[in-house]
């Protein structure tokens, strides 16, 4: 029998009604899951689009006490599945569950892993279940994204003191199953960490490929296996950890002397051609922490702490298009010592826009002069900056002129807007959605610095990618975006509440909805991961009359408002259209970003209607001439956060081995390419205009050529990726002259005819190379960046090994 605790249906009286469903659970909510969703977020920070999805989403909740609840009507009613399963157990044995996992191979397949070795699974979002048992010691389950029955897990395994492979952090074993958890087999011992290959969706990669950091003959190595470690391919020795994205694999190793600092290697993600190169940083200091911030737009943002005594201070570096050579983007980025996360966010739905918090440079320098930088001191001097060119230049956020009540905000001089980041775990970081371009919401304040006083914090919104911000509500709020940016739901999170607010016009006006008689501490507001729904879930906690901490979940259905459907997307220029054209701008309000002018079709702010357009349509307008924003600082140069030209890092950092990149190479012959201190931003399409690329410069006299400059020679990196055969083109200065132009044209004609003949006879074979993969290798996999930051090393570990 379905037992629903505390079900209460409330409605907002009037012409329009929001359906509210209020339910009480036995304990606070640990997490909520969408089964049959259009996308799946994996434990390894992948976002995978699904070909199979349920027309009606099914929700599951895992509570703090380890119980499973299910709703098939988007949270209106909830069934205690654990209670139903316990009735079928011998002697009504109590069940407790540790985790819920939705298969990235099929979002309709879901697993419920129990702490006592009794687990359940369903292949149809809970219409039917299968019970299975396994060892109680298994933990950290990782599901394969090609086959829903394949799972990897771990088990701690004690080892002897005389075992050369028995070391701290390497005392666990890998177990695998190919039948959905019913039978498990041991695959490898002495493991530190392991993951399924991120490239399994490609035809050349075996579906069973696993990457692992483990001990081998007393050494920590990175390896991979295609057959559950019957055979093993060692990739890197003296390695302490790894992280793979869809484009790169990062490997952390000990420093050259094995004692001080750590070195980060990088290689293309295709492991069969693993040829790593060390990450080249322009500052020759030891590295004590690495955090991969973002890899989604063809560049790598990397946070590095050089100071062992204060790893809260980090520098942000951005790679070139090859991913090996990094330039300094941002000094003194804010980093959490507890999680390794940094206040650094990509604005989703926008190209190349990032928001970051830094410690004030001048205050940091003052602290250095006092020979101590304390966390308490630094917390008082945090500022927020935004970049519109992938970290090339950073600018303060413009403070709004009026507050949410219409009163003027007194903010002048260095006063600007500052937003809380992910390092403050109890607050909401900047939030944006891929399906709502230009729209972001954050919590913060106006002033010289980010406040630490809760009563000074308010909620802010931008709808143009960060140029103009509006204070939309006083106080700190939880928030969620739905209906592709057309609907915003918020609840105050700094005090218990029994009301939430919502807006159809992106914060211009708000309506209030009572969600129950009991006031709750709001933990989160969520919607289906695509942010396209008009249904939301609010969950929180409160103490019952018996003083027991209970969980509460509230379902909000805005479809019952019966708002009209938006119209006019086919021609936003019509006055009656509910849509508009929007062109993103750079910091100077120029309508070119990365050398292109782009326009979107999106819903107007002031209209109140449901947006049924699948995506905000994006159109290319034209290519733009290059401007200064299309150039970032070259390797070995940096730009002050206040602005100005790119200057040599050697002018700021006085280490003896900081290279002077303006000087010619020691072996200079005739001419060399002298940097102007700039390089074009990766992925920039501008043409003509300002040219800040290196210029060909004559070498100095012979005597100067033999002089060693600072005993430093800068060499080009040899990126050893799989080679592609190309026609050899000789230098025109050394190339022998052709006998006649007519002969050249004849050879080109013959070559062209030869290519046509070969293509005709091999047409079928060529087409097979590019034909679709077998059904198992589904082609709908959406390559997106990892939105979570990955801490590769935290220097707070007590042992001699790097703690991942």
N, C-alpha and C positions, 0 to 999 in steps of 0.2 A: 504494500500500500504506500502511495506517495505521501510523505509527511512533509509539509511545508511549515516552517517555523515563522510565526509572526508576519504572515502575508497581509499587506495592506495596500489597497489600490486608492490612490489619491488623484484628483484631477484639479487643474486650475480652471475655475469657473469662468464662463464668458463665452464669447463666440469661438475662440480658439482654445484648445485644450492640449496640454502635455500629459501624456500618460506616465504615471510614476508608480513603480512597484518596489516595495520596501520589504526586505527579508533579513531575518536575524540568523546568524550561524553560531556554532558552538564556540568558536574562537576567531581571532582576527585572521584576515586573508593574507596568505603568503604570496600568492600570485594567481593570475587569471589567464586562461588560454582559450584561443579560438581554434576549434577543430573544423576542418574543411575550409579554411581561409584561402584567400587568393595568393598569399605569400606566407613563407615560413622563415622565422629567424632562428638560426642554429646557434649552438653553444660556442661555435668557433667564429661567430660574428659574420656569418653569411646571410644574405637576404635572397631567398630563392622563390621565384614565381612558380605558381602551380598550374598544371594543366587540368587536374581533377580538383573540383571544389564543390562543396555542398551549396545548393541554392538557399538553404536555410542554415545559418551558422549555428553551431552548437558550442556552448561555453562550458568550461570546466574550471573549478576553483580548487586549489590546494590550500588548506588552512594551516595555521601554526601548529595545531595538534595532529597534523598528518591525515586529515580526512578529506575525501573527495566528494565534491558536489557537482551536479550536472544540470544544465538548463538547455532545453530545446526551443525556447521561445524568447531568446535574447534577454534572459535575466528576469522575466516576469515571475516565473516559478522555478524552484530549485528542488532537486531530488538528492537525498543523502545516499550516494552510491555505496559508500563504505558500510552503511548499516544493512543494505540489501546483501552485500557480499558476506558480511559476518553471519547472517542467518544460515548461509550454506556451509559455514565452517564447522568442523567437529567441535561440539560443546560451545558453540557460538564464540569461537576464539576471537579476541580483539585484534583488529588490523590497524596498522599505521603505515603511512606512505611517505617516502622521502622526496620523490620528484615525479614530475609529469613531463613527458617528451612527445612532441608531435613529429612524425617522420618528415624529413625534408624531401623524401622521395615521393610521398603521397600524404597530403595534409589530412586525409580522412583516417589515417592510421595513427593511433595514439597508444602510448604505454604508460602504465602507472606502476612504478617500482616501489616495493614495500621494504621497510626496514627489517622485517623479520624473515625475509626470503620468500615471501608470498607476494606475487605481483599479478597484475591483470593487463590485458591488452584488448584493443578493439580495432577492427578494420573498417568500421562504418560509423565512427564518431559516437559510439556508445549504444547503438541499437542492439548489438549483441557483444558479449565479452568472452574472452578465453582466459582461464586461470592457469598460471604456470609458476613453478618454484625454481629457486636457484640458491646458491650460497649466500648466506647473510652478509658475507664479507665483501661482496662486489659493490663498487661505487663508481661514480663519475661516468655514467653511461653516455656514449657518443654514437649517434645513429648515422648510418651510411646514407648518402643522398641519392644513390642509384637503386638501391634495393631496400624496401622497408623492413625486411627480415634480418638484415645484417647490422649487428651492433658490436661495438667495442666497449670494454669496461676494464676496471683495474681491481687488483686485490693486493693488500699489503702482505709482504712475505719476509719473515725474519731470515737472516743469514748469519753465518759464522764469522767470528772475529778474524780468522785466518784467511778468509775469502778475499782475494784482492779486488773483487768487484763489489764487495759489501761496504758501501759508503752511504753516509747520510744523503737523503733526497733521492736515493736510487734503490729503495727497498720495496718496490712494488712490481707487480707482474701484469702483463696484458692478457686478457681473456677475450675471446671472440665467439659469436654465435651466428649461424646462418639460418636459424629456424625461429627467429623472433624471441629468443631468450629461453627456449625450453631445454636446450643442451648447450653447454659451454666447454671450450677447450683452451688450455693454457697455450699462449703463443710465444711469450718472451719474458725473461726475468731481468732484474737489475735496471728497471726503467725509471726515468725521471718524468717524462711526458711523452705523449703520442697523439697523433691526429690523423684523420683520413686526409688524403691528398685533396687540395682544393680544386684540382683540375680533373676530377673523375668524370666530368661530363664530356670530356673530349675523347674521341675514338681511340687515340693512341695510348691512353692511360688506362691500365687495368682497373676494374672496379674495386679490387681488394687492396689497392695500394695504401700503405700506412707509413707515415713518417714518424720517427722516434728519436728521442734523446736517451741514451742508455750507456751503461758501462760495458766495455769490451777490453779484456785483458788489462784491466786496471786503469783504463783511460775512458774519459767521457767522450762519446762520439755521437754524431748525427747520422742516421742510416734510414733506408727505406726498404720495404719488402712488398712484393706483389703476390706472395703466397703464404701469408700469415707466418713469415719468418722461417719457413723451411729453407729459404735462401735469403741472404741479406746483402745489400749494397751499401758499403760505408761511404758517406759523402764528405764528412769533415771530422778530424780529430781535434782534441782539446776544445770541444764545443760545450757550452753550458746551457744552450736553449735555442729555440727556433720559432719563427712565426712565418706562415705562408699566406699571401694574398693571391688574387687571381692573376697578378702580374709578376710578383717578386717573392723570393724567399729570403728572410733575414736569419742570420746565424750569429749568435753571440759567442765569442771566444775569449780566452784570457789574453792579457796584453803580451807584448813581445817578451818581456822579462818574466812573465808568469806571476808577478807579484803585485804590481801597481796598475790600476785601471783595467779597462776591458775594451775589446775591439769588436766592432760590428761589421760583419761581412754581408754582402748582398749579391744575389744572382737572379737570373730569370727563373720563374716559377716552375719551368719544365725541368724535372729532376734528372732526366736521362742525359741532359747536357749541363750538369751542374759544374760550373766553373766560377767560383765566387771571387769577388773583388772587394778589398777593404773600402769601407765608406771613407771618402776623403772629406775631412772637415778643415776649414781654413784656420782654426785656432789650435795650435799644437799643445794641447793640455790633455791630461789624463781624463778619460770618460768614466764616470761612476754610475750613471743611470742612463737608460735609453727608454723612451716611450714613443711608439709609432702613433702619430696623431691622425694621419689621413693619407690614403693612397688612391683616392677615387678619381682624380682628374689628371692622370698621366704624370703627376709629380708626387714625391714623397715628402711629407712634413714630419720631421723628426725632432723630438725634444731630448736634449742632452744636458745632464748636470755634470759640470766639470769640477765642482767643489765638493770634496768628500765631507767636509765639516758642515755644509749646509746644502742638502740636496733639494731643498724647497726652491732654490734659485736655479732656473734652467734657461738654456738658450734654445730657440726654435730655428732649425735649419730647413731649407727647401732644396730639393735636388734639381739637377738639370733633367732634360727629357730622357737621358739614359739611366738615371737613377743612381749614379755612383758619386758624382761630384756635387757637394753641397755648398750653398752659400748661406751666410747668416741672414735670417729674416727678422728675428725679434729677440731682444735681450730681456732677461729677467722675467720670463713667463712664469705664472703662478702654478705650482705643482703641489699635490697632496702627498704627504709622507706616508699616509695610511694606505691609500689605494694606488698611488702612482699616476692617477689621472691628472690632467692639466686643464686649466681654463682655456680651452681652445676648441671652437665649434665651427663647423661648416654650415652655412645657411643653405638648407636643402631647397631644391627647386631653382637655385641661382647658380650661375657658373662663376667660380673663382672668388666667392665672397666668404670671408672668414672673420670671426669675432674672437678676441682673446683678451685676457686680463694679464697685466704686468705689474710688478712692483716698481714704484717710481724710481727712475734711474738715479736722480740726484740724492734721494734719501738712502738708496743702497750704498752709494759712494760715501755718504756721510757716515753710515754705519761701519763701513770698512775702515775709515780713518779712526773710528773708536775701537777698532780691533775686535768687534763682535757684531754679529747680525742675528738677533734673536727673532724667533717666529712671532712673538708678541709685538715686536717693533714693526716688522714687515706688514702685519695684518692691517695696520692703520694707513697704509700707503698703496692700496691697490687701485689701478685705473683700467678702464675698458677702451679698447681700440678696435677699429674695423679696417679690413683691407678689401679692395675691389679688384686686385690684380694678383691673386694667389700669393700674397705675402710680400709683394714687391715694395709696397709702401703702406704705412699704417696711419690712421687718422682717428682723432677722438670722435665719439658719438655726439651728434648735435642734440643738445637738450631741448625738450619741448618748451614752447613759450607760455602755454596755459596748462593748468592741471585739469583733472577730470571733473571738477566742479565749476570750471570756467574762470577761475582766478588766475592772475598773472603769476608766473614762476620767476622768482628773483634769481637769475643765474647769468653772470657775466664774467668777462675775463677768461681765466682758465677753467671756468665752470663747464662741466659737460655731463652727459648721462653715463652712468656706470651700472653694469648688470652682473648679477651673481652667476658664478660658473659652477661646473660640476665638482669642484674641490669642496664645496660646501654641501655635504651630502644631504642635509635636512632641508635644503632649499631647491627651488626649481631652476635648472639651467636654461639657457636660451633654447627655445623650442620652435621648430619649423617643420614643414611637411613637403615632400617631393611633389605632392599634388596640389600645392597652393603656392605658386611662385611669388616671391617677394614678401610673403607674410611670415612674420616671426613675433613671438611673445616672450617677454622676459620680466624678471623681478629685479628691482634695484632702486637707484636714487639719483638725483641731480646734485652736483657739488664738485669739490676738488677731488674727492676720493670716494671709493665704495664704502658705504657706512657699515658699521658693525652693530648698529642699534636697530632693533626690529621695528620700532615705531616710526622710523624714518623711511621705511621701504614701501614702495608702491609697485603697481603692475603696468607694464608699457607694451606698446604694439607698434610695429612698422608694417606697411604694406607696399613699400617701394624698395625693398632690399636694404634698409638701414639708413637711408638718407634723412627721412623725416620720421620722428617718433612721437607717439601720442601717449599721454598718461590716461589709461582707460579705467583705472580703478584704484582707490586708495587701499593700501595694505598689501600683504603678500597673498598670492592665490595659487592654487593648483589650476591647470588649464588643459584643455584638449580642443583639437580642431577637427571638425567634421564637414561633410558636404563640400569637399574640395575647397575648404577655406571660407565657405559661406556661412558656417555656423560655428560659434565659439561658446563653449560651456566652461564656467569657472566656479570655484568654491574657495572661500577664504580658508587658509591653512594655518593661520597663527592663533586660532582659537576654535573651540567647538562650535558647530553650526548645524542648523536644521533646514537651511535654505541654500539653493544654488542660483546662479544667474546665468543668462544666456543672451547672445546677441546675434542678430541676423545681418547687421551692417558693420561688422568688424570693429565694434567698440563705440560707435556713435551713440547707440542707445542700448539699454539693457532691460530685460524682463526677469522677474523673480519667480522661482518655483519652490514651494515648500515640499521637502522630501520626507518629512516625518515629524512626529512630536518630539522624539528624542534627539538631542544634539550629539553630533559625532565629531570625532577628530578625523578629518579627511586624510586618507593615505594616498589616494590617486583617483584620477578621472581618465578613463580609457575608452577607445572605440576600436572598431575593427582595423587591423594594421594598415589598410590602404587609405585611411582617413576620408573615405567616400560615403560613409553611412550617416544617417540622421538618428542613429540610436547610440546611446552612451551608457557606460556603467560607472557609477560612483561607489567607491568602497572606503570604509573607515572602521573605526573601533570606538567602543564606549563601555563603561561598566554598567552591568545590570543592577537591578534592585538587590540582588544577592551579593553585589560587589565583585562579580566575576567579569573578567575582560572578555567581551563578546565581539564578534565580527558582524558587520552590517554591509549589505550590498543593495544598491538602489539602481534600478533600471529606468532610464529615461527614453521615451519614444517621442521624437518630435515629428514623426510622420503624421500623427494624429492632429497636428495643427492645421492640416489641409491647406498648406500654402500652395499657391499656384506654381507651375513648372516654368522655369526661366525660358525665355524665347529670344530670338534674334541673333544667335551665335553666328549665323551664316553671313551677317553684315552688321558689324558693330557700329558702323557709321550712321545707321538709321537712328533718328531721335527716340523711337519707341523701343529700341533694342535694350535688353537687360545686360548686354555685354559691352566691353570697351577694348580698344587696343592699348597695350602698355609696352613701353620700350625701356628696358633696364639702362641705367646710366652709370658712368664712372664717378669718382669723387668730385671731379670738376663739373659734373652734370652734363658731360659730353655723352652722346648717345651711341658711343662705340665701346664695346668691351671685347678685349682680345682680338682687335682688328676686324670685328664684325658688328653690324647693326642688326639686332634681333628684335622682333616684336611678338608679344603674346596676345591671345584673346582670353580674357578672363571676365568674371562677373563683376558688374559695377558694385561699388561699396554700398550705396544707399538703397538699392533695391532689395526687396524681401521675397525671395522665391527659391525653390529647390533647383539646384544646379545639376542637371542630369548629363552634362557633357562628361565623357569618359576621362579626358585630360584637358588641361589648358593648352590650346593649340599654339604652336610655336612656329614662327616663320622667319626665314633668312631674308634680309632686305638687301644689304650690300656689304662689300669689303671696304675697309677704311684705311687711310694713310696712317703710318706709324706715328705715335706720339710718345711722350716720355713714359706714360703709364704702361706702354707695351714693352718696357725694358726694366729688368731687375738688376740688382748688383751682381757683378761677376764673382767668380770664385776668388776669395782673398780680399773682397771689398764689403763694406757695409754702409748703411744709411741710418743716421740717427732717427729715432722714432718721432722727433719733432719735424722731420723732413730734411730737405737739402740734398746735395749730390752724393753719389757713392764715393767713398774715400777708402784708401787702403787700410785694412785691419791692422797692419804693422804700425800705423800711426797711433792706434789705441792700445794694443797689447804689445808690451815691450819684451816678450820672450825672445831669447837669442835666436831661436830657430823659426821665427815667423818670417816667411819668405816675402821678399819685395818683388811683386809680380810686374812692376813697371820696368824693371831692368831686363835686358835681353838675356836669352839663354847663354850658358857658358860656351856652348859649341856653335854660336851663331855664325851663319854663312850667308853672305849677301844681304838678305832681308829676313825679317821675322814679323809675325803678327802681334802687334802691341795692343793690349786691351785698353779700352777707354774707361774701364771700370764697370761695364754693363754687359749683359747678355739678354737676348730676347726671351720673354716669358714663354715657358713651355706651352705648346698648343695655341700660340698666338698666330692669327691669320693676316695681320696687317701687311700692307705693301706700300713701298715708297715712304715719303715723309721723313721723319727724323731717323737718322742712321747712327746708332751708337755701337755698332759691331766693331771688332778689332780692325785696326788699320795696318796695312803693310808698311813697315818702317825699315830703313837701311840699318845694317849692323854697324856698330862702332868700328874703329880701326883695329888692326890685327892685334895690337898689344892689349886693347881692351877686351878683345874676344877671349884672350887666354886668362883673364882675371876671373877668379871665383868670387861671386857676389854672396857674401854672408855664408859661404860654403854650402849654398843651397841651390839645387837644380830642380826645376819643376818639369816633370815629365808627363806626357799625355797618358791617360789610362787606356790600356788595351782591353776593350770589352770583348770577352771571348764568348759571344753568343754564337749559335749555329750560323755558319756562313752561307750566304746566298751568292751563287756564282753570277758574276757580272762581266761585261765586256771590259777588258783592260783599256784604260784611257791614259795615254802618256802625257807628260808635261809638255805644253807647246814649245817651251824653250829648248827642249832636248829632242823633240820628236823629229824624225827624218822627213823631209818634204815629200809629198806624193808626186808621182810622175806627171799625172794630169788630173784635173777635176773630173773629166769624163770617166776615168777609170773608177773614181770613188763612187760616182753616181751608179755606175754599172754594178759594182759590188753590193751597194745598198739594195738595188732592184733585185739582184739574184737572191740575196739573203731574205728579202721580204717574200719572194715567191716560194722559197724553201720552207719558210715558216707556215705559209698557207697550205702547202702540200702535206707537211707533217701533221698539222692540226686536223686536216680532213681525214687522213687515214687513222689517226689515233683519237678521233673525236669521242668514241664511246668510252675509251679508257680514261680520258681526261674528265669526262662528265662523272664517271664513277668516283673519282677522287673527291669531288665536291658534292656528291649526292648525300641525301639525308642519312643520319645514322640509324641503326636499328632502333626499334621502339624503346628499348631499355635505356638508350642514351638520348633522353628526350631533349628536343632542341629549344624548349621554351625557357631554359635557364637564363635568368637575367643577371648579367654581371654588374654588380654594384659594389661600391666600396664598403669596407668595413667601417661602420659608424662608431663602433666601440674603440676606445684607445687601448693599446696593448702595452703593459709594463713588461719590458724584457728583463730588467734587472733593478733590484732595489738594494742599495748599499747598506741597508740596516741589518742584513743577516749576520748572525754571530759566527757562522762558520767561514771557512776559507773559500767556499764555493759561491758562485753567484746565485742569488735566490730569484727564481723566475716567478 
